[in-house]
């Protein structure tokens, strides 16, 4: 990195420290039911000493920084040298703006593109290796190979109408986008297969997580007992409030013979509304496919409650998007 670029990074990092990291203290709410506990209203560090630490646990994930980009990694994936994985935050994008990676947000596409370039530079990712999803809140899942590479990953995407991506090819960086929906990471270390699934409430009802596992089994011979799964930051069980029509969707689907747990995921809310636990719903459907319960790690980080660091469409409406990124790489 040249000197001027380094000075630019130093200025951004300094401003981030003063403007954000000293603003509040780290806090966590511990709920009686560990299954449904979620991180509430966390903030960053309260001293420069702590800032210089490489890792900080937030919920069940690890918050890290590289240059001035803050991102999460997943403990159950950390020991695999052939796996690249991150979940981005809103800190910090091109020209000290927010790190919005969304393609249909209020941020100009040129600025989004510059955010991607900054991300690629920071993490040494080749632009033509980025495979960006085209999410439509359905259950379409694609097998990704080199034919999906593009010389312009943002403006000439080759993925169309897909909320799930699977590959066993090296150095293809799968990217899915979020601002409350649940990112589901899959990794089979035996077959060396990865997948990402974008699971909003519609995708959850369509069981996109389950269908991703079944496709990994069918296409690559994966054993579900080998697959490690992580649920990234998303709207939590105390924040996802819905009206009766959505509640009825969940009751209809998850009162089936193999999914009779709607009474565990739907709770009464306020003003004749209901609270739905998307996290627990996804976990149950994954276990139903043969995924081991102990192989599922939920971040327990609620995007709705933590907009200092994370985007939340439900809370903010016009907001950016974070990215789940995953790749099989050379050791």
C-alpha positions in Angstrom: 0.0 0.0 0.0 1.5 3.4 -0.9 2.1 6.2 1.6 -0.8 8.4 0.6 -3.2 5.4 0.7 -1.9 4.5 4.2 -2.3 8.0 5.4 -5.9 8.0 4.1 -6.6 4.8 6.0 -5.0 6.2 9.2 -7.2 9.3 9.0 -10.4 7.1 8.6 -9.4 4.8 11.4 -8.7 7.8 13.7 -12.0 9.4 13.0 -13.8 6.0 13.5 -12.2 5.6 16.9 -13.3 9.1 18.1 -16.7 9.2 16.5 -17.9 5.6 17.1 -15.8 3.5 19.3 -16.0 5.7 22.4 -19.7 6.5 21.9 -21.1 3.7 24.2 -20.1 0.6 26.1 -20.5 -3.0 25.2 -23.7 -4.5 26.7 -25.4 -7.8 26.4 -28.8 -9.0 27.4 -28.8 -12.6 28.8 -32.1 -14.2 28.4 -33.3 -17.2 30.4 -33.9 -19.3 27.3 -30.4 -19.6 25.7 -32.0 -21.0 22.5 -33.7 -17.6 21.8 -31.3 -15.2 23.4 -30.0 -12.5 21.2 -27.5 -9.7 21.6 -29.2 -6.4 22.4 -28.0 -2.9 21.8 -24.3 -3.7 21.8 -21.8 -1.0 21.0 -18.0 -1.0 20.5 -15.1 -0.6 22.7 -14.5 1.8 25.5 -10.8 2.2 25.3 -8.0 2.4 22.7 -6.3 -0.5 24.4 -9.2 -2.8 23.6 -9.5 -1.4 20.1 -6.0 -2.7 19.4 -7.0 -6.2 20.3 -7.4 -8.4 17.2 -10.7 -10.1 18.2 -13.8 -9.2 20.2 -16.6 -11.6 20.8 -20.0 -10.3 19.9 -22.8 -12.7 20.5 -21.4 -16.0 19.2 -19.4 -14.4 16.4 -16.1 -12.6 16.4 -15.8 -8.9 15.5 -12.5 -8.0 13.8 -11.1 -5.1 11.9 -8.7 -4.9 9.0 -7.6 -1.4 8.0 -10.8 0.4 8.9 -13.3 -2.3 7.9 -15.2 -4.0 10.7 -16.4 -7.5 10.0 -17.5 -10.7 11.7 -15.9 -14.2 11.4 -17.4 -17.5 12.6 -15.7 -19.5 15.3 -16.7 -23.0 14.0 -15.0 -22.1 10.6 -11.9 -20.5 12.0 -9.7 -23.6 12.0 -10.1 -24.4 8.3 -7.3 -22.8 6.3 -9.0 -23.6 3.0 -12.1 -21.5 3.9 -12.6 -17.8 3.6 -15.7 -16.3 5.3 -16.8 -12.9 6.6 -19.9 -11.0 7.4 -19.5 -7.3 6.8 -20.9 -4.4 8.9 -21.7 -0.8 7.9 -18.2 0.3 9.0 -16.4 1.6 7.0 -16.9 2.2 3.3 -15.2 4.2 0.5 -14.4 7.8 1.3 -15.3 7.3 5.0 -18.9 6.5 4.1 -21.0 3.5 5.1 -20.0 0.1 3.7 -23.2 -0.4 1.7 -22.8 -3.3 -0.6 -26.4 -3.4 -1.8 -27.4 -3.1 -5.5 -30.9 -1.8 -4.9 -30.4 0.8 -2.1 -30.3 4.5 -1.9 -26.6 4.5 -2.4 -25.4 5.4 -5.9 -24.1 2.3 -7.7 -20.8 4.0 -8.3 -20.3 4.4 -4.6 -21.4 0.8 -4.0 -18.8 -0.3 -6.6 -16.1 1.7 -4.8 -17.1 -0.1 -1.6 -16.6 -3.4 -3.3 -13.2 -2.3 -4.6 -12.1 -1.3 -1.1 -13.3 -4.6 0.2 -11.4 -6.5 -2.5 -8.2 -4.5 -1.8 -8.5 -5.1 2.0 -9.1 -8.8 1.7 -7.0 -9.5 -1.5 -10.0 -10.7 -3.5 -9.9 -10.6 -7.3 -12.9 -8.7 -8.7 -13.6 -11.3 -11.3 -13.9 -14.0 -8.7 -16.9 -12.3 -7.0 -20.2 -14.2 -7.7 -23.0 -11.8 -6.5 -26.5 -13.2 -5.9 -29.7 -11.9 -7.4 -32.1 -12.3 -4.5 -35.9 -12.5 -5.0 -37.0 -13.9 -1.6 -37.7 -17.4 -3.1 -36.0 -20.8 -2.9 -34.0 -20.9 -6.1 -30.5 -22.4 -5.5 -27.8 -22.4 -8.1 -24.6 -24.5 -8.5 -21.8 -22.1 -9.2 -18.8 -22.7 -11.3 -16.4 -20.6 -13.4 -19.0 -19.9 -16.0 -20.6 -17.4 -13.6 -17.5 -15.2 -13.4 -17.9 -11.8 -15.0 -15.5 -9.0 -15.9 -17.9 -6.7 -14.1 -19.4 -8.5 -11.1 -21.7 -5.6 -10.2 -23.1 -4.3 -13.5 -23.0 -7.6 -15.5 -24.0 -10.2 -13.0 -24.6 -13.7 -14.4 -26.6 -15.0 -11.4 -30.3 -14.4 -12.0 -33.2 -15.0 -9.6 -31.3 -17.0 -6.9 -31.3 -16.8 -3.2 -29.0 -19.7 -2.7 -25.5 -20.4 -4.1 -23.4 -23.6 -3.8 -20.0 -24.4 -5.1 -17.1 -26.8 -4.7 -14.8 -24.7 -7.0 -11.8 -22.9 -5.5 -11.4 -19.1 -5.4 -15.0 -18.3 -6.3 -16.3 -15.8 -3.7 -20.0 -16.3 -3.1 -21.8 -13.1 -2.0 -25.3 -12.7 -0.6 -26.8 -9.5 0.8 -28.6 -8.6 4.0 -30.4 -6.0 6.2 -32.5 -8.2 8.6 -32.9 -11.5 6.6 -30.9 -14.4 7.9 -27.6 -15.4 6.2 -27.1 -19.1 6.3 -23.5 -20.4 5.8 -22.9 -24.0 5.0 -19.5 -25.8 4.9 -18.8 -29.5 4.3 -15.1 -29.9 5.2 -15.0 -33.5 3.9 -16.3 -32.8 0.4 -15.0 -29.2 0.4 -18.4 -27.7 -0.6 -19.7 -24.4 0.5 -23.1 -22.7 0.3 -24.8 -19.4 1.2 -28.6 -19.1 1.5 -30.5 -15.8 1.9 -33.4 -16.7 4.2 -36.0 -13.9 4.8 -39.3 -14.8 6.2 -40.5 -15.9 2.8 -37.4 -18.0 2.2 -37.8 -19.5 5.6 -41.3 -20.5 4.9 -40.1 -22.0 1.6 -37.4 -23.9 3.7 -34.5 -22.6 1.6 -32.1 -23.8 4.3 -33.4 -27.3 4.1 -33.4 -27.3 0.3 -29.8 -26.1 0.2 -28.7 -29.1 2.3 -30.7 -31.5 0.1 -29.0 -30.0 -3.0 -25.6 -30.4 -1.4 -26.4 -34.0 -0.8 -27.8 -34.6 -4.3 -25.2 -32.8 -6.3 -22.0 -33.4 -4.3 -22.7 -36.4 -2.1 -22.4 -34.5 1.1 -23.3 -36.2 4.4 -25.5 -33.8 6.5 -23.7 -35.0 9.6 -20.5 -33.5 8.2 -22.0 -30.1 7.3 -21.3 -27.1 9.6 -23.9 -24.3 9.6 -23.9 -20.8 10.9 -26.7 -18.3 11.0 -25.5 -14.7 10.7 -26.7 -11.4 12.1 -30.4 -10.9 11.3 -33.6 -9.8 12.9 -34.1 -11.6 16.2 -37.0 -13.3 18.0 -37.8 -10.2 20.1 -37.9 -7.9 17.0 -39.6 -9.8 14.2 -43.2 -8.6 14.8 -45.8 -9.6 12.2 -49.5 -9.4 11.6 -51.9 -12.4 11.5 -51.5 -13.1 7.8 -47.7 -13.9 8.2 -48.3 -15.7 11.4 -50.8 -17.9 9.5 -48.2 -18.8 6.9 -45.9 -20.1 9.6 -48.6 -22.0 11.3 -49.7 -23.6 8.1 -46.2 -24.7 7.1 -44.8 -25.7 10.4 -47.7 -27.6 11.7 -47.0 -30.3 9.2 -46.1 -33.8 10.3 -42.4 -33.2 10.2 -42.5 -29.6 11.4 -45.0 -29.6 14.3 -43.3 -26.8 16.3 -45.2 -23.6 15.4 -46.2 -23.2 19.1 -42.4 -22.8 19.9 -41.6 -20.2 17.3 -44.7 -18.0 17.5 -45.4 -15.9 20.6 -48.0 -13.2 21.2 -46.8 -9.7 20.7 -48.4 -6.3 21.3 -51.4 -4.7 19.6 -52.7 -8.0 18.2 -49.4 -8.8 16.5 -47.1 -11.8 16.9 -43.4 -12.4 17.4 -41.8 -15.1 15.3 -38.4 -16.7 16.0 -36.9 -17.1 12.5 -33.6 -18.4 14.0 -35.3 -21.3 15.8 -37.4 -22.0 12.7 -34.3 -22.4 10.5 -32.5 -24.5 13.1 -35.4 -26.9 13.3 -35.7 -27.3 9.6 -31.9 -27.9 9.3 -32.0 -30.5 12.0 -34.8 -32.2 10.1 -32.4 -32.8 7.2 -29.9 -34.6 9.4 -27.6 -31.6 10.3 -26.3 -32.2 13.9 -27.6 -29.7 16.4 -24.1 -29.1 17.7 -23.0 -28.2 14.2 -25.3 -25.2 14.0 -24.0 -21.9 15.4 -26.4 -19.0 15.7 -24.7 -15.6 15.9 -27.4 -14.4 18.3 -26.9 -10.9 16.9 -30.1 -8.9 16.3 -29.7 -6.4 13.4 -32.9 -4.5 14.4 -31.4 -3.7 17.9 -27.9 -2.9 16.7 -28.1 -0.3 13.9 -24.9 1.5 15.2 -23.0 -1.3 13.5 -25.5 -3.2 11.3 -28.1 -2.2 8.7 -31.8 -3.0 9.4 -34.4 -2.5 6.7 -37.3 -3.0 9.1 -36.0 -0.3 11.5 -34.5 2.1 9.0 -36.3 1.5 5.7 -34.0 3.3 3.4 -30.7 1.6 4.4 -27.8 -0.3 3.0 -26.9 -4.0 2.8 -24.3 -6.1 4.4 -22.6 -9.1 2.7 -22.0 -12.7 3.6 -19.0 -13.8 1.7 -17.6 -17.3 1.4 -15.0 -19.1 -0.7 -12.9 -22.2 -0.8 -9.3 -21.0 -1.1 -5.8 -22.5 -1.4 -4.3 -23.3 2.0 
